[in-house]
């Protein structure tokens, strides 16, 4: 028996994430009801597709799936999200009615981890500072005299949060001659050993690492996780990387430490999301700002489409979802 599949997201999201070739593998055992996504569940077109769907493949901007939507979707059993967090469109009714939810958060974690690893390697090599010196002086830069500690050999890298992204970072760092440690209150010593990393307290991590990289989720309990005290503990010359969320960091304290001249920061996220034009983070030579580019963009979006399509194919073969999200997970994930 074939399963009916419908897309639910704004049309611009569908165009960006699902180029035509990404839906071609849907054919065996699956019936794509329409290549046009449902943008509003209450329109005649949306209601018609919803009534026939066994599987919804959702994306950024999908409308909330609540009791009314599920009442109009008697066949719906699965929601496969071709993006990260499901908190913005999965209502309580989905959990109450036993709808199985999947997310492409693991696929979205990969480019964030790649960005992070690139920045870790560049930070320990002091590339950003050396390049700035070269651009400024326009003469031969004696890099080893400026930074005698430059290099990645046996440097200590601290990962805050053994999240999906944090674990991908650990995996990608495995070939390097680095000492990698993790701080995560939910990670056991046995799990850390399985990942091949040391498990340390947050205080010890920030005080003892050459690079500190933040990968904790944004939750009420993690706001200002990296507070003024943690920032003050960071060793002179260390680099702090944030690809998580700006609200996890006391940004004023971070700026003050950066302006002290002995801390470097690589920030892909800030508070607010777009800094005011007068922010000194734009101009300080110890700061590299990027405009939220670590996550899936460009052709990386298709990886998330492939993840959702693969989940649908698993269902058509009678297999379990690979990246199922459970309600209890939401207390610990973004």
N, C-alpha and C positions, 0 to 999 in steps of 0.2 A: 504494500500500500504506500502510495506517494504522500509525502508531507507537503502541505502548502506553506509557502514562505512569502512574507510581505516585508517591505522596507518601511521604517518609520523614522523620519528625520526631515529637516529642511532640504529642499532640492539642492541648494548649494553645497550642503554637507555631502549629500549623495554623490554629486559630481566630483567632489574633491577626493572622497575616500573610496568610492566604488567606480573606477573606470570600467567600461564594458567588459574587458577581458577578465576582471576580477570575479564576475558573476557566472562566467562560462562553466566552472566546475560544479555549479549547483544542479546541473541537469539530472544525473543519475539518482533516482529515488526521491527527488525533490522537484516541486513545481513552483516556480517563481510566478506569483500572481500578476505582478506588474513591475517593470523596471522603474516606474515613477513611484517615489516614496509617498507614504501617507504623511501629510504635514499637519493635518487636523483630523482627529478621530471623529469629529461630529459632522463633517461634510458628507454628502451622499456617497462620493467616491471613497472617502476614508472609511465610512461605515460598512460599505460593501466589501472592501478588501479585508477589513478587520473581522467581519463575520465568517470569512472563509479561512483565516490564517491559523495554522497550527504553530508556526514559528514566526516571531517578529525579530528581524534584525534591525537594531536601533543604532543611532549615532548621536553626535552632539546636537542638542536642540530638540531632541525627541520630546513630544508633549508628555505630561505626567500620565502614567498608567495607573488609574485608580479604580474604585469599585464600578463606576459608570462605564469605563472603558471595558473592563472585564465582563460586565453584564452583556455588552454588545459583541463579545468575542468568545462564544461558547466552545470553540475548538482549541483555543490558545493554550498551549502547554509550556512553551519555551520562549524566553526573551534573550537574545544573543546580542550583547552590546559591542559594537565595533569601535570602542573607545575605552577610556579608563573607568572613572568612578560611575557607579549606577545610582548614586544617591539622589540625583536631580530628576530622575524620571521613573524610578521604581517606587510605587506607593505601597503602603502597608498591606493593601489588598492582595498584592502579588504574593507576599509571604504567607498571608492567611489562607490563600487558595492553593498553595503548593505549586505555584509556577516556578519552574526551574530557570535560574538566571545564570548567564555566563558573561564574562567581561574580557576584553582584549587588553587589560591593564598590563599583562606580562609582555605583550608585543610592544606596547607603548613605552615600557620601561627600557627597552633595548637602546634606542637612540639617546635617552637621558644618561644611561650608563656609559655609552661610547663617548659622549661629550665630557662626562666627568673624568673618565680615564685619560682622555686627551689633555684635560686641564691639569690633572695630577702630574703627568709626565712633564708637561711644560713648566709647571710651577717648580718642581724639584730641579729642573735644568736651568731655572731662572731665565727662561727665554723671553718672557714678557718684559722683564726689567732690562735685559741686555738689548733687546730690540729697541726699547724706548731710548736707551742711552745712545745707541747707534743713530737713530733718527734725530736725536737732539744735537749730538756733537758732530755728526757727519765725518768722523775720523775713525781710525782703528780703535776698537774697544777691547781693552785687555780684560776679557770676561773673568778669567780665573783670579785676577787681582781684585776685581770688584766683588766676586762671589766665590771665594775659595771653597765653599761647601757645596757648590753646584753639582748636580748629578742625582741619579735615582738609585744608586747602589746602596742597599740596606737602609734606605730612609724609612721612617715609620709613618704609615698612613692610617688615619683613623676614620672609620665609617660609623656615623651615628644613625642607627636604624637598620636592622636586617630586613628591610622591606623587599619587595620585588626588585626595585631599582638597586637597593643596597647589595642584594645578592648577585645581581648581574655585574655590578662593579667588582665585587670580590672575584667572581669567575673570570672576568676580563683581566684582572690584575695578577692572576695566578702565574703567568709566565715570567713576570718581572721579579727581580731580586729585591723585593720590598718586604718589610715587616708590616703586615696588615692586622689591625685590631678593630674590634667592634664593640660599641656600647649599645645595648638594647635590653630593657628590663624583661622582655618576654622571650629572650633567647637563652636556652640552657647551655651549660658548659659542653654537654655532649653534642648539641647542635652546632655550636661554634667549632668544636673539633672536627665535626663532619664537613664544615665549610673550609677548614684549613686555616682558621684565623684564631687569634687570641681574644678572649672575652674580658673586658675591663670596665670599670665604672666610667661614667661620663666625665667626672672630675679628672680621673687619671688620663683619659683619652685626650681631652683638650690640652692638658698640661704637658703631655709627652710626645705629641705627634708633630711631624714636619708639615703635614697637610691634614686638615680636618674637613671632612666632606659630609654634609647634612642630607639625610635621606629619610627622615621621619615623616609620618603623615601629619596633615593639618587637622588637629582635633582641639577641643577646648582644653584638654590636659597638656597639650604641647605648645600652647601659646607662650612665647618668650622662653622656650626651652633653653635657648642659648642666650642667657641673660648677661648682665654686666659683669657678674662674677666669673662666668665661664669665659667670657671674652678676655677678661683681665688675666686669666690663667694661661691663655695660649702663649706658647714659647715665642720669644723674639725671633723674627724672621719667618714665622710660620705663615702658611696660606690657608685661608678659610674659603671653602667653596659651598655655595648654596644653590641647589637646583630643586629644592623642595618648595617652600612657600616663605614669603617674606615675614609673615606674622610669627614665625617660629623664632625670630631673632630680634633682640633689642637693637634696632638699627641705629639709634642715636649713640649707644655705647660702642657699637662696631665702628661707626664713623670716627668717634673720638679716639679709639685705639689706632685706627688707620692713620689718622692725622698726627698721632704720636710718632709715626714713621717706622715702626718696627713690626707691622702686621700687614699682610697682603690679603686682598679679597677678590674672589671671582664670583660675581653675582648674576645669575640668570633670572632671579626673582627678587622683588623688593616690595616694600610697603610704602606708599600705595603701589599698585601694579605698574603704573607709569609715574615715575618720580617727577616732582615739579621741576621746572627748567632751572631753578636756582640751586638745586641740590648739589652739594659739594662732592657727592659720589660720582658725578659726571666728570669732574675735572681732576680729582686726586690721582697722582701717578701710580699709587699703590693699588688702584682699583681697576678691574676689568669688568665692565657692564655689558651684558648681552640682552637683547629684548625678548626673553622667553623663547629661545630657539632650541633649547635642549630636547624638548619633547618632539613627538612625531610631526614633521612638516614635509612638504614636497612629496617626493616619491615614498617617503617613510610611512605616509598615511595608508598606502596600499598593504603594508604588513598587517595593519589592524583589520582591514577588510579580509585578508587571507585567513586571519585567525578566526573571525566570525564564520566565514564560509566553511572552514575546516570543522568547526563545531557543528554546523548544520549537517555536514556530510557524516560526521560521527553518529548523529541521531538517526540519519537515514539508514545506517548500517546496524542500528540497534545497540550502539556503544554508549558509554557514559560520557558526559561532558568532561573535557579536560580542564577547563578553567571555570568550574562552577563557583558561584558566589553564594555564600550562605548568610542568612540574616545576622547571625552572631558575629560574622566577620566585620560588620559595619562599624562596630565599636572601636576597632583597631586599625581600620584602613581609611584612606582618603575617600 
